């Protein structure tokens, strides 16, 4: 074979760096396989969100104490398993509100009912620890769990808590949710 005969073969074969680059480039099939799980997870969350109903907080009866009084207002006694009386947020001192926010959820007024950063942190801790150990609960999530759900530590319950918190945050003002929370904890 002469040098003239080999010239067309050299034009057909890519040079070594180009061939190596093509071998390391992910194929369309691999990219599709990587994209499918997040898309399915997103669709599952949308379906879960759409199918989760949230009763209006006003329809939830908090156990309260009954105060029995004479006609002049003098208290005769109290009856009930819990000594609780609902009060509007406007009657809770600003110092008490700020203390709860400082202890429970400093970013309450700037987050969408959930803390994506907190959820990611808790998910990593749970994956490392082998089970549900942390919850990353905001005030809205704690309210959702205490009023609408159980105390069990499962992924399904946590997903429902997140969905309910998102829906509450879209339906009520931050002050209303804080008032609901303070009247239930």
N, C-alpha and C positions, 0 to 999 in steps of 0.2 A: 504494500500500500504506500502510495506516495504522499507527500505533504499536502498536495492538492486534494487528494481523496479524503484526508482527515479533516480538512477545513470545514466542510458542511456538518460533520459530527460535533465539532466544537461549538458551532453556532446553536445547535439543538440543545446541548447539555448546558445547564446553568452553571455559573462559576460556583465554587465551593461555599462561600459565605451566603449566597442567595439560597442554595439548596438547604443549608443548615437552618436558615431563617424560616423557610417553609415547613420544615419538620417540627419546629417549636411553636408554630402558630396554631391556636386551637381551631378545630373545624366547626362548621356550622352546627353539626349534630351535638358536639360537646357543649357549645354555647346554649343550644336549645335545652339540653338536659339540665344545665345549671339554672336556666330561667324558669323552668316549669314549677319547681317546688315553691318559690316565692309567690308566683302567680296564683297557684292553688291555695296557698296559705291566705293570701289577700282575699280571694273569692270566698273562702271559708269564713273569714272574719266578717265580710260584708253580709253573708247569709246569716251568721250568728247575730250580728247587730240588728238586722231587719226582723229576726224572729224573737228577739228579747223584748218583752213588754215591761214597762215600769209603771206600777201603780202610782198615782199622785200622792206625794207625801202627806197632803192634807187628809187623805183617806185612811192613813195608818193611825190606829189608836195607840198612843203611848199609855202604858199603865200609869195612872196618877192617883194621888191621894184625894179622898173626898173630905172636905172640911164641913163639919156640922156646927152651925152657929145659931145663937139666939137671934131673934128678930132685930135686936139692937146691934148686931155684928160681933158680939162677944163670942169667941170660939169655945165650943163645948167639947169638941174632940175631933180626931182625925181617923178615917177608916181607909184602909188600903194596904196592899202588900208593899208598895213602893211609895216613899215620901217624895213625890215629884209633882211639880206644877209647871206647866208650860208657860214660858214668858216670851214676849217678842224680843228680837235682838236689840231693839232700841232701849230696852230696860236692862240689858246686860252692860255693865260698865266697859268703857273702851279699854281700860287696863286689863280686865279679865279676858276680853276678846284677843288682845295683843299677846297675852300670856299663853293662851291656847295655841295661837298661830305660831309663836316662837317655839313652843315645845313640840308641836305636831307637824307643822307644814309651813315653813317660812315663805315658800313661793306660791302660796295658795291663790293670791289674787292675780298672778301672772301665768298660771298654768291652765290647761284645758280640762281640769277634773282628774287628770292622771299625770304622772311624772314619767315621761318616756325614759329619761336618764335613770331614774330610780328603778323602773321596771327592767331595764337592761342590766343594771348592777345586780338586782335580785336574781334575774335569770341566770347570770354567770355564776353567782354564788350557789344557786340551787343545782346547776349542772355540775359544779365542782363537788358539792356536798352530797349528791345523789339523792335528791328528793326535794320537797318544798320546805325550805328552811326560812326564807325571807319573803316578805310580801310587797314591799315598796308601796305602802298604802298612803295616799293623800287623805285629807279630811273628807273629800267627796267619796273616795273609795271606802273609807272606814264607815261612813254613814250608810253607803249602799250595802256593805256587808252586814252591819248591825241591824238594819231595818228589813232588808229584803232577802238576805241569804243566811246560810248557816256559818258556823265557825270552822267547818272542816277545811283542811289544807290540801286542796286538789287544784290541778290546772284548770279543770272545767269551772270550778267555783270562782277561781281568779279571773278567768276570761269573762264570766258573767258579771263579776264585780267591775271590771274595766268598762264593759259595754254600758252598764247601768250608770256608772260615774260619768261617762261621756254624754249619755242622754240627759242626765240631771243637769250637767253643766250647760247644755244647749237649751234646756227648758226653763231654768231658774237663774236668778242673779246670784252672784257670789255671796251677798249678804243673806239672801233667802236660804241658801244651802248651809251657810254657817249657822244660821238660826235653827234649822232642822237638826243639824249635828249637835249643837249645844243642848237642845231639848231632848236628845236621846242618849248621850253618853253619861 
